[in-house]
Every structure is written in structure tokens, then in C-alpha cells.
């Protein structure tokens, strides 16, 4: 039996529940934006257009920054390199492939995946294709490199390691998949010796990068409930690895867990449903739950420091961090800044009415935001 995917509409990946006549109401209706004390101002620096945007399915084609250059693409395969300082278009190519993944720019290359399961490596210099490779199915997660490999997770539950120089397959691993999953896959975290990969079956697996063999496996979430929707336990985000060897992992309908990375031994866990990648800043772990509530936790023990529910139901992005603030986009195209210490909204700017569904990119005080229609806006925190 082939797995099916739960595809969300306006509310991103939020599930729909309840009916009134023929009208389907969202489980978490979007809150109206309230007044706040503006303590941070945002100023627009430059804007550019990158093709036709993310498409009707809002593919997660997040841009990537490497050094002084920003790389962005649309769902039809137009890729552009822009100067991060002033938006000057350095080159643009039309690949004529159905791009579906976020971009990864590193060490002179740009990597991306497509709806047909193709992986492309482009030269950062001029956008020329260095190599193409095939993986078993559609790619929604950004390809992740280490020194030798490019690790690609695709929607069928497989993880494939490709040689970064040639694109040749080095190994592959496939996890079992439930019949219904969220529309999306986890993004692996890759270091030189191992890959940490989360799957729709609620398990986190550590793979040896020499062979692709699992070194350890931990169940993060256990499927519960009567319906397939109730039993969704996807690890749809990216594990966060700290320099001191801790992993933070979110799961849908499951838990937020902290693990010791070498053996996977649990350090702490709390009940928490999320498909967002957390952000770790010092001893603070910031994470968004399925309702759009933003939580600041003590990274050492999982205890809550503060919670902000003002953006409930607004399909906010995973958090980014800039100049002491958490940065979120939402479905109406607003960019929100929340003070990381207090949890209070301190700044807001409407960027584009088409909405923002991919995580902003931050560098110091600068924020790059790609809207759903392909508008790329760069702002500075004043």
C-alpha cells in the first residue's frame, strides 16, 4: 500500500477539524493581530522578484545564503544569485525542472531537489549544472552536506547519500512509512561521521556515513488514537545538534525530546506537537507548536520560560533569530519580531500579501524574506 500525504491549505500543515453545514473550520482559526508597543523598527533595504514563487502547493523552496550571496529559486526552475548587500542580480538560469526543496549553498555549490526525485548541483559562480542525480522520490527537504557527502531525504521515507564531487550514490537507507503522513519530510542533520534523520513513523535514526547502516534508533513519538490523523507522529522538522553533543527533536502528536547524540539516551522529554525546527540560542530553546504558540524553554531540562499565543493559527514559519529577536513570517505576509528574553512582540512589518511560508534567513541585523509569489525582500533591524 502506498502512503498518502496530508496536504494542507491556507493553514500550512495545520489540520482541519469540525464542520458547520458545508463549511470546514480550521482547528486553530487565525487570531486577529493585536496592538503592541513597537520597540524595533524594520527598514526595507532592497527587493527583487525571483520567478513565479512557490506555486499553488507552496513548495518549501527557501533561499540560502553563502557569504555575500543569496541564492533563490521558483517552482519552475528559475534560479538566481543576488548580492546580499544590495540585491544586484549576479546571474539567473532557467533549469526547466520542477523545484520542490529548499536550497543549500555551501563551498562554491548550490544544491536543490525536484518533484521528480532529481538532485542538482549548481556552480555558485554562474549557475551551471555540475551534476544531476536521482533519488527514489520527490524531495521537499533541503539537501544536507558534510565534507564528502550530500545527504538527501525524500518523501518515500528514504535517505540517500551522494558523492558531493560527482553525484554518485554512496549508500541509501529506507524507513517504514505509515499510510498517512504530513505533507513534508524531516530534514536530516549531517556531520562528518553520522547523519541524524527523523521519519514519519516517529523514529529518529543515526546512520553511519561510511556505510549507511543505522548505529542507533529511538522512538520519539508513539501513534495513538483511533483515526489515521490522530495517529500521525511525523518527525517533520530538522534535529538540532549542539556543540556539546545534545540533540533536540520535535514530533507531531508526540514529544519534544532532548537526547545525548552519541547513543541516543534521553535527557528529557515533554508532550509537545510540532512540525517546526527549533532554534537554540544560549540556554534558550525556542519552538513553535502545531497551534502556532511560541515557547521558550530551558534547554537543560525542558521547563517553560515563557509562552506567546498571539500568533495562533496564523501558519507562522519556523523561527529565525536576529539581533536578540525571534523572526517569523505568517500566511498574510507579515513579518513578526518577538523579543527572545521576554516573549513580547516588539516589531511587525507587512512584506507581501501573498504570504510567507518559508523560514526567513538572517545575518546579523539583516533579514531576507521570500514571499509565496517570489518577491524577495531584504530588511534591516534599526
PyMOL commands that set and color helices and strands:
alter all, ss='L'
color gray80, all
select strands_A, chain A and resi 4-6+16-20+23-26+42-49+64-66+69-73+78-83+89-94+104-106+109-113+118-123+129-134+144-145+149-153+158-163+169-174+180-182+189-190+194-198+203-208+214-219+240-241+246-249+254-260+266-272+279-281+284-288+294-298+304-308+320-322+325-329+334-339+345-350+361-363+366-370+375-381
alter strands_A, ss='S'
color yellow, strands_A
deselect
rebuild
show_as cartoon
